Amino acid sequence: MFAPQGPTLRELAVQALSSVERGYDLLAPTFDRTPFRTPESVLTPVSRVLHELGPFGSGLDLCCGTGAGMDVLRQVCRERVTGVDISAGMLAEGRARERSTPTAPRVEWLRADARSLPFGPVFDLVVSFGAFGHFLPRERPGLFAQVRSALRPGGRFVFPIVAPARPGSPGYWALLAFDAAMRVRNALWHPEFVMYYRTFRLTDVHAELTRAGFDVQLHALPELGRRPDGSPRCRLVVATWGGRGPR
């Protein structure tokens, strides 16, 4: 549908009627030829900021998919890079495309649920790209607590967040329609496929990270443009875990 070797409309429909895990297992072989993969236009400015903040020892890509964020971690981490995803199919695709070099950090791919991470405080950096729509707002405090538990004191949780579409704009109506369609789908069909674009708002996320014990800073990503009012279209959230408990 998106490219000659991408998924067909029928394949996307079957995926959309599956669970999140099964849906991504089905999509995995063609995922990198869809718009759902985080593009280089986003990865490059994030990598720039992480180079300024780093280097780091070990890094975790939360909900890594086929590994777009893993490529960023390899650039800024010296020791170990770990990708975690619930989809075995996505992990298999990432492993198959793995390219190792003598100077690269050790790379691991692990199947696990981000809401129940199998780690102690062993990471200096956690990143995530495009995955937060798969978590309902009520799940975010637990998710952020899991990230906190996987970070060493002083470790950072980093992810880009796009400014909301201007009310009344084509993008606004498109995302509103998508989220409405997903709510209808999940009301009528099981298992659910949780993916909502409009529930991950910067104001809410900032407050939740602060309550979880993170110190939060925002970095503009000017490479991704500005809105008509001059504010950045995309910011990078840098949440630092200081070793304190939730507030």
C-alpha distance (Angstrom), angle and dihedral (degrees) to the residues before:
residue distance angle dihedral
M1 . . .
F2 3.83 . .
A3 3.80 98.0 .
P4 3.83 137.3 2.0
Q5 3.81 90.9 -94.7
G6 3.80 95.9 33.8
P7 3.81 128.1 104.1
T8 3.79 120.0 -66.5
L9 3.79 122.3 -123.1
R10 3.80 89.2 -106.7
E11 3.81 91.5 52.8
L12 3.81 90.7 50.4
A13 3.80 90.1 50.2
V14 3.81 91.9 51.9
Q15 3.80 89.7 48.4
A16 3.80 92.0 49.9
L17 3.82 90.7 53.8
S18 3.81 92.7 51.5
S19 3.78 131.7 77.9
V20 3.80 117.8 -86.1
E21 3.80 91.5 -102.4
R22 3.80 96.1 45.7
G23 3.78 92.5 40.8
Y24 3.79 92.7 57.2
D25 3.78 91.8 43.8
L26 3.80 87.2 58.5
L27 3.80 94.5 44.1
A28 3.81 96.2 44.0
P29 3.85 99.6 94.2
T30 3.82 91.9 55.8
F31 3.82 100.5 26.7
D32 3.80 95.7 106.4
R33 3.81 89.5 57.9
T34 3.80 93.5 58.7
P35 3.83 131.9 80.1
F36 3.82 88.0 -113.0
R37 3.80 92.5 81.2
T38 3.81 111.4 91.2
P39 3.82 105.1 -103.7
E40 3.77 126.0 -127.1
S41 3.81 88.4 -114.9
V42 3.83 86.8 70.8
L43 3.80 99.2 34.2
T44 3.81 94.4 53.2
P45 3.84 98.3 58.4
V46 3.81 90.7 42.4
S47 3.80 88.7 52.9
R48 3.81 89.5 50.4
V49 3.81 92.6 56.3
L50 3.81 92.8 44.4
H51 3.81 90.3 52.9
E52 3.80 87.4 55.1
L53 3.82 92.0 49.3
G54 3.82 97.3 40.3
P55 2.89 172.8 21.3
F56 3.78 98.9 -176.6
G57 3.79 133.5 -167.4
S58 3.80 105.3 -139.6
G59 3.79 129.7 6.0
L60 3.80 137.6 -164.8
D61 3.80 125.9 -154.5
L62 3.80 105.3 -153.4
C63 3.83 112.2 -147.3
C64 3.79 88.5 1.3
G65 3.81 98.9 -179.8
T66 3.80 109.6 -173.8
G67 3.78 92.1 -16.8
A68 3.81 113.3 -89.2
G69 3.80 90.3 140.5
M70 3.79 91.6 42.7
D71 3.80 88.0 67.0
V72 3.81 88.9 57.5
L73 3.81 92.6 48.7
R74 3.80 92.0 51.2
Q75 3.79 88.6 60.3
V76 3.81 96.7 53.1
C77 3.84 105.6 28.2
R78 3.80 122.5 79.3
E79 3.80 104.6 -170.6
R80 3.80 117.1 26.7
V81 3.79 139.3 -0.1
T82 3.81 120.2 -165.5
G83 3.79 128.4 -171.7
V84 3.81 120.0 -159.3
D85 3.80 124.8 -169.1
I86 3.79 136.8 153.0
S87 3.82 92.5 -135.2
A88 3.78 115.2 84.3
G89 3.80 89.1 -166.2
M90 3.80 93.5 57.4
L91 3.80 91.2 47.3
A92 3.80 91.1 50.0
E93 3.80 90.2 54.1
G94 3.79 90.6 49.3
R95 3.80 92.9 50.2
A96 3.80 91.4 47.7
R97 3.81 91.0 56.3
E98 3.78 95.0 44.0
R99 3.78 114.8 129.6
S100 3.78 116.7 -166.6
T101 3.78 127.3 -162.9
P102 3.82 130.0 -174.5
T103 3.82 92.1 -108.0
A104 3.82 98.1 42.7
P105 3.82 122.3 107.3
R106 3.79 118.5 -104.0
V107 3.82 110.2 -85.2
E108 3.82 126.8 -147.3
W109 3.80 131.2 -179.1
L110 3.81 115.7 -159.3
R111 3.79 132.2 -178.9
A112 3.80 109.3 -136.6
D113 3.79 142.0 130.2
A114 3.81 112.1 -102.5
R115 3.81 87.9 -138.8
S116 3.81 90.3 62.9
L117 3.79 109.9 32.7
P118 3.83 117.3 -171.2
F119 3.81 95.3 -140.5
G120 3.74 141.2 98.3
P121 3.81 121.6 -146.7
V122 3.82 96.7 -57.0
F123 3.82 105.6 125.1
D124 3.78 131.7 85.8
L125 3.79 94.4 -167.8
V126 3.81 135.5 27.3
V127 3.81 120.3 -172.8
S128 3.77 132.7 179.9
F129 3.79 132.1 -174.9
G130 3.78 126.5 -161.4
A131 3.80 97.6 -25.5
F132 3.80 105.3 106.1
G133 3.80 94.9 88.0
H134 3.80 86.5 71.4
F135 3.81 90.8 67.6
L136 3.77 124.1 72.8
P137 3.82 116.0 -129.1
R138 3.80 91.3 -108.8
E139 3.82 89.2 57.9
R140 3.80 96.1 54.8
P141 3.84 98.7 83.3
G142 3.80 89.6 55.0
L143 3.79 91.4 44.5
F144 3.80 92.1 51.6
A145 3.80 90.0 47.2
Q146 3.81 89.0 54.6
V147 3.80 91.0 51.8
R148 3.79 90.5 48.4
S149 3.80 91.2 51.9
A150 3.82 90.5 54.0
L151 3.82 94.7 51.8
R152 3.75 128.7 86.1
P153 3.83 114.8 -130.4
G154 3.78 106.0 -77.8
G155 3.80 91.4 25.7
R156 3.78 120.3 137.0
F157 3.78 134.7 -131.0
V158 3.81 108.3 -155.5
F159 3.79 133.0 -177.5
P160 3.82 138.9 146.6
I161 3.77 120.5 -114.4
V162 3.79 124.1 -166.1
A163 3.80 121.7 -138.9
P164 3.81 113.3 -110.2
A165 3.76 118.1 -96.2
R166 3.80 115.0 -97.4
P167 3.84 110.2 -95.9
G168 3.76 109.9 -98.7
S169 3.80 94.8 20.1
P170 3.83 121.2 123.1
G171 3.81 89.8 -109.0
Y172 3.80 91.2 52.9
W173 3.80 93.1 52.7
A174 3.82 92.5 43.4
L175 3.81 93.3 54.5
L176 3.79 92.2 42.1
A177 3.81 90.1 52.4
F178 3.81 92.7 46.9
D179 3.80 93.5 50.9
A180 3.81 91.2 46.0
A181 3.79 91.1 50.5
M182 3.81 90.8 50.3
R183 3.80 91.4 51.2
V184 3.81 90.7 51.6
R185 3.82 90.9 45.8
N186 3.82 91.7 51.0
A187 3.79 92.3 46.5
L188 3.79 91.5 53.8
W189 3.80 104.3 31.3
H190 3.79 135.5 48.3
P191 2.93 140.8 -122.3
E192 3.79 93.5 47.7
F193 3.79 122.4 -124.1
V194 3.79 104.2 -151.2
M195 3.80 112.2 -155.1
Y196 3.79 120.0 134.7
Y197 3.80 123.2 164.0
R198 3.81 100.2 -166.8
T199 3.81 102.0 51.9
F200 3.82 98.6 74.8
R201 3.82 101.6 79.6
L202 3.79 121.1 173.3
T203 3.81 95.1 -132.8
D204 3.81 92.5 53.4
V205 3.79 94.3 42.0
H206 3.81 92.7 48.9
A207 3.82 90.9 52.7
E208 3.81 93.2 46.3
L209 3.81 93.0 49.7
T210 3.80 90.2 49.2
R211 3.80 91.2 50.8
A212 3.82 88.6 50.0
G213 3.81 89.4 59.0
F214 3.80 101.4 -97.8
D215 3.78 126.2 134.9
V216 3.80 104.4 -136.3
Q217 3.79 128.7 -150.4
L218 3.78 128.6 174.1
H219 3.80 124.9 -142.3
A220 3.79 120.0 -165.1
L221 3.79 115.9 -130.6
P222 3.83 100.3 -149.3
E223 3.80 91.9 178.5
L224 3.81 87.4 74.3
G225 3.80 94.2 56.4
R226 3.78 137.0 -118.3
R227 3.77 135.7 -86.2
P228 3.82 121.6 -114.9
D229 3.83 89.9 -93.9
G230 3.82 90.7 56.4
S231 3.81 96.8 -107.0
P232 3.82 117.7 129.9
R233 3.78 118.4 -92.5
C234 3.78 89.7 -140.7
R235 3.79 133.6 25.3
L236 3.77 131.3 -170.2
V237 3.79 114.3 -129.2
V238 3.81 111.5 -144.9
A239 3.81 109.8 -171.9
T240 3.81 114.4 -176.6
W241 3.79 120.8 -156.9
G242 3.78 108.6 -141.4
G243 3.80 97.9 -175.2
R244 3.80 94.5 -102.8
G245 3.76 125.5 126.3
P246 3.80 125.9 -108.1
R247 3.80 116.1 -65.9
